[in-house]
Amino acid sequence: MPSFHGDPGHPAAAAKLPEQDRSKASHERMIAATRQLIAHHGSDDFTLKDVALAGKVSVGSIYLRYPSKDRLIRTALSLELDRIAAEEVQMIRSVLNKAFNLAEAVALYIEGYGHLLAANALILRTAMNRAEHDRELSGIGKAQAEHSVAAAMQIFLAFPEEIGGPRKRAKADVAFRLIFAALAREFGLGATRDSARWIDWAAFRTELALACLAYLQHAP
């Protein structure tokens, strides 16, 4: 029997396209529903029935693609981390295009990175929690964390003449870690989930920028 696989012009192949399209659309809905539920709950505390209802798919169709809830959530979170990484790249480009000195670079970076973390805090919190017992997700998260370090250092090191002392790369690395620690604490991305008190974001952002700038410019 002749094979038509790979021949899109064959009538039998063409007849399969609508089914394939429906399958793709169904998969996109289940992934989108999983993302939405994670963002809504701030955790993975929901069932596959919840996914099916939100995505207008059957539980059976989910199991056809994913043998477990864990696999589905891992896929959804991996796609979300990719999206966040792409948004971070755009933010970094914007900072590099706008900043004319180290002070502007630090302030713009803190503003942009802070908004990125705030907008995606529930997704990131869930990913961090699951990464503690999911090696694959942990690997993805670590790779993207290393990218974030490199991106921030790229911004700070764009003004090397303004960084005091000879250890410029080390200081740029520490500055990022100070920024991330402060912002992660504020948005509940660390071991302590909630800030101890309300803080004015604009004032906090300004003070954090001044502290990091002073550290970077100090020449021991």
N, C-alpha and C positions, 0 to 999 in steps of 0.2 A: 504494500500500500504506500503510495507516495506521501511524503510528509509535507505539510504546509507551514510548519513552525518556522517563524522568522520571515515569512512571506506575507506582509501586510495587505497585499493585493488579493489574496485568496479569499473567496467569499466566506469560508468557514472561519478564517482568522478574523475577518472583519466582524463576523457575528459575535465574536467573543469580546470585542472592545467595550460594549456597553456594560457587560458584567464586570470587566476589569475596572472600568471607571467607577462603578458603584462600590466595588471593593475598596478602591483607593479612597473614595469619599467617606466610606464607613470608617476606615482606619484613621483618617484625619480627624473625624468627629470624636472618636474614642480618645485619641491623644489630646485633642483640644479640651475635652471634658475632664480628663485627668489633670491637665494643667490648671484648669479653672477651679477644680475641687481642692487641689493643693493650695492654690493662692487664697481660696476662701477660708479653708480650715487652718492654714498655717502649719499643716502636718499631713501625714498620710492616713489620718484616722477617718477613713471612709471605706465603703465596700465596692465590689465590682458591680453590684446592682445599682449603686449610686452613679457609677460611671455610665452604665448602660442607659439609665434614665436621662442623665444630663446630655449624653451624646446621641440619644435616639438610635441606639444599636442594641442588639441582644447580648445577653451574657455569653451565650454560646459563640457568637462571632468574636468576642474578646478572647475566649479560650482557644479559638482556632488560630489566633496569632500569637497569643502569649500564654504559656503554660501556668503562669502564676501572676498574682497581683504585683509581686515584687518586680517581675520582669517588665510589666507595663509601666510601673512607676519609675523604674530605672530609665527606661526609654524616654518617658516624658521629661524627667528631670535633666537627662543628658541634652535633650533638645533645648530646654530652657537655659541651661548653662551655656550652650553654644550661642543662643540669642543674646544673652547678657554679655558674653565676650565680644560679640560683634558690636553691641552698643558701646562697650568700653573703648573699642578701637576708634569709633567715631568721636567719642568724647575726647580721647587723647589727641586726635588730629585737630579738633577744635581748639583745645588749649594751646597746642604748639603754634597754631595759626594766629591766635589772639595775643599771646603773651610776648611782651617786649623786654621783660626783665624777670629776674628770679622771684621778686615779690609778687608780680602778677601771675607768674606760672604757679606758684604755690597756692595762692588764693583761688585761682580758676580751677586748679586740679581738685582742691578740697571741695569746692562747690559742686563740680561735676561728678566726682566720685561719691560724694555724699548723696546726691540725688539718685545716682544709679543704685546705691545700696538701699536707700529708702524705698524706692519704687519696687525693688525685687526682694525685700527683706523676708517675706514669708516663703518664697521659693528657695532662697538661699538657706534659710534656717532649716527647712525640711531636708535639703540636700546635705547640709552639714551633719544633721542628726543621723541620716541614713548612711552616710559615708563612714560612720564609726563601725559599721558591721557589713558594709558592702564594698569589697575591694575594688571592683570595677569603677564604681561611682567615686570612690576615694581617689583613684588614679586620675580620673577626669578632673576632679576638683583641685588636686595638687598641681596638675599641669596648668590649669587656668590661674591658680594662685601665683605660680611662678611667672606667668605672663603678666599678671597685674604688677608684680614687683618690677619686672623689666620695663614695663610701660611707664610707671611712675619715675623710675630712674632716668629713663630717656628724657622726660620733661625736665627734671632737675639738672641733669648733666648738659642740657642744652645751653646752660649759662655757667660754664665751669669757672670763668674768671670771678664770679660772684660767690663761689663756695670757698670758705676759708680753710686753710691748711692743705696738706698733701693728700689726705685720705678722702678724696671727693666721692668715689664710688661707695665706700663704706658709709659715708654720711648720707648719701642719697638713699641707700638701702634702709638705714635706720629711720630716716625721715618718713619713708613710706610706711614702715612698720608702726611708727608712732601714730600716723594718721589712721591706718586701718584699725589699730587697737582702740583708738578713741571713738571712731565711727561705729565699729562693730559693737562696742559696748552700748552705745546710744541706741542702736537699732536692734538690740537683742540677738546678736549673732555669735555671742560668746557663751561661756558656761553660765553666766548670769543672764537670764532672758530679758529682764526689764531694767530700765534705768531706775536708780534709786529715787530720782526726783525729776520733775519736769525741768527742761532747760530751754532757753531761747535759742533756737537753731542759728539765727543770724549772728547773735553775739558769740555763740560757741564757735561758729565757723571762723569768725574774725580772730578770736583769741588763739585758736588752734593754728591758723595760718601764721600769726605773728610769732608763736612759740617755735614752729618748725623753721621759719625764716631765720630767726635768731640763732638757732642751732646750726643751720647750714652755713650761715655767714661767719660764725665765730671761728677765729683762727687761734687754736691753742698754742 
